[in-house]
Amino acid sequence: MDSFTEQLVKKTPTTADHLKQAGSIALGVLIFLVMIRLGFLFRLFTVIFVAIGLGAVWLGWYLSREVNVEYEYIFVNGDLDIDKIVAQRRRKRLISIKANQIEQLHRYDPQKDNAISAEVRVVAAASLKEKGAYTAVFTHKKYGRCVLFFTPEEKLLTMMQPFLPRELRDNQI
């Protein structure tokens, strides 16, 4: 029988994310107002200036949605795929790993986990400041030693359990 589960995790926006959102919209509106003013100064090109201004507002709104990030965890028969979804329109595979290659799997601990040496660090968690984040350390054939920070639900952890190496399976996660 196949084991399959998927989970969607919405990234908690940071203050920097909110500032990027507000800044892109504000810049679009500012450009729009400047274009309207230029349209009044150069009456012959009013339509062009208004169109450029409306385009700037649309671009500001479009860019403001780029901070809406979700992560999708898909677990099928021992393989964990993690995708990043930006603004519900663009998807990118962050990493694919086999559960039996995981060397360490434990709850996120900032002091301990920041000391782990790795070539690649993948942050695919809702927030590392909230409870529920986990750390997985593994060796990837393409990227070398990797550290993954993610926020799996209990169902995903339970589904992964039989595929983990014996020493991790025996320990309580």
C-alpha positions in Angstrom: 0.0 0.0 0.0 1.3 3.4 -0.9 1.8 6.0 1.8 0.9 9.5 0.7 0.3 12.7 2.5 0.6 16.4 1.6 0.6 19.5 3.7 0.4 23.2 2.9 2.1 25.6 5.2 1.6 29.4 4.9 4.7 31.4 5.8 4.1 33.9 8.5 4.8 37.4 7.1 7.6 39.3 8.9 7.8 43.0 9.4 10.1 43.2 6.4 7.5 41.5 4.3 4.9 44.0 5.4 7.2 46.9 4.6 7.9 45.4 1.1 4.2 45.1 0.5 3.4 48.6 1.6 6.4 50.1 -0.1 5.6 48.6 -3.5 2.0 49.8 -3.4 3.1 53.2 -2.2 5.7 53.5 -4.9 3.1 52.6 -7.5 0.6 55.2 -6.2 3.4 57.8 -6.1 4.4 57.1 -9.7 0.7 57.3 -10.6 0.3 60.7 -9.0 3.5 62.0 -10.7 2.2 60.8 -14.1 -1.1 62.5 -13.5 0.7 65.7 -12.7 2.9 65.3 -15.8 -0.3 64.7 -17.8 -1.6 68.1 -16.7 1.6 69.8 -17.7 1.9 68.2 -21.1 -1.7 68.0 -22.2 -0.8 66.4 -25.5 0.5 63.2 -23.8 -2.1 63.0 -21.0 -3.4 59.5 -22.0 0.1 58.1 -22.2 1.0 59.5 -18.7 -2.2 58.1 -17.2 -1.6 54.7 -18.8 1.9 54.6 -17.4 0.6 55.7 -14.0 -2.1 52.9 -14.0 0.6 50.4 -15.1 2.7 51.5 -12.1 -0.2 51.0 -9.7 -0.8 47.5 -11.2 2.9 46.7 -11.0 3.0 47.8 -7.3 0.0 45.6 -6.5 1.5 42.7 -8.4 4.9 43.0 -6.6 3.1 43.4 -3.2 1.7 39.9 -3.6 5.2 38.4 -4.0 5.6 38.2 -0.2 2.7 35.7 0.1 4.6 32.5 0.3 3.4 28.9 1.0 5.3 25.7 1.3 3.9 22.3 0.2 5.3 19.1 1.7 4.5 16.0 -0.3 5.4 12.6 1.2 5.1 9.5 -1.0 6.6 6.2 -0.1 9.6 7.5 1.7 10.3 10.5 -0.6 9.7 14.0 0.8 9.3 16.8 -1.8 9.2 20.4 -0.7 7.8 23.1 -3.0 7.7 26.9 -2.6 4.6 28.6 -3.9 4.8 32.3 -4.4 1.6 34.4 -4.6 -0.4 31.3 -5.4 0.8 31.5 -9.0 4.4 30.3 -9.1 5.8 27.0 -7.8 9.4 25.9 -7.4 10.8 22.6 -6.1 13.1 23.5 -3.2 14.4 20.0 -2.4 13.6 16.3 -2.7 14.9 13.9 -0.1 14.5 10.3 0.9 13.5 9.8 4.5 16.0 7.0 5.0 18.8 9.5 4.3 17.9 11.8 7.2 20.6 11.7 9.8 19.0 13.9 12.5 15.3 14.9 13.0 14.4 16.9 16.0 12.4 20.0 17.2 14.0 23.2 16.2 16.5 24.6 18.8 18.1 27.9 17.6 21.3 27.5 19.7 21.9 23.9 18.6 20.8 24.2 15.0 22.7 27.3 14.1 25.9 25.4 15.0 25.2 22.6 12.5 27.7 22.9 9.6 26.1 22.5 6.2 26.6 23.6 2.6 22.8 24.3 2.1 20.2 25.5 4.6 16.6 25.2 3.4 14.0 27.2 5.4 10.5 25.9 4.5 8.8 26.7 7.8 5.8 28.9 8.6 8.1 30.6 11.2 11.1 29.6 13.1 9.9 31.7 16.1 6.8 29.7 16.7 6.6 26.2 18.2 6.2 23.3 15.8 9.3 23.8 13.7 11.6 20.8 13.1 15.1 20.4 11.8 16.3 17.6 9.5 19.9 17.1 8.7 20.8 14.9 5.7 23.3 14.4 2.9 21.9 15.2 -0.6 23.6 13.7 -3.6 23.5 17.1 -5.5 23.8 19.7 -2.7 26.0 17.8 -0.1 25.2 18.2 3.6 21.9 20.0 4.1 19.8 21.3 7.0 16.1 21.6 6.5 13.9 23.7 8.7 10.2 22.8 8.3 6.9 22.7 10.2 5.3 19.3 9.6 2.0 18.2 11.1 1.8 15.1 13.3 0.3 13.2 10.4 3.4 13.8 8.2 5.8 12.9 11.0 3.8 9.7 11.6 3.9 8.8 7.9 7.6 9.4 7.8 8.4 7.2 10.9 8.6 3.8 9.2 11.0 5.2 6.5 13.4 6.8 8.8 16.7 5.1 9.8 16.4 2.7 12.7 18.2 5.0 15.2 15.7 7.8 14.5 12.7 5.5 14.4 13.5 4.2 17.9 13.8 7.7 19.4 10.8 9.8 20.1 10.5 12.7 17.7 
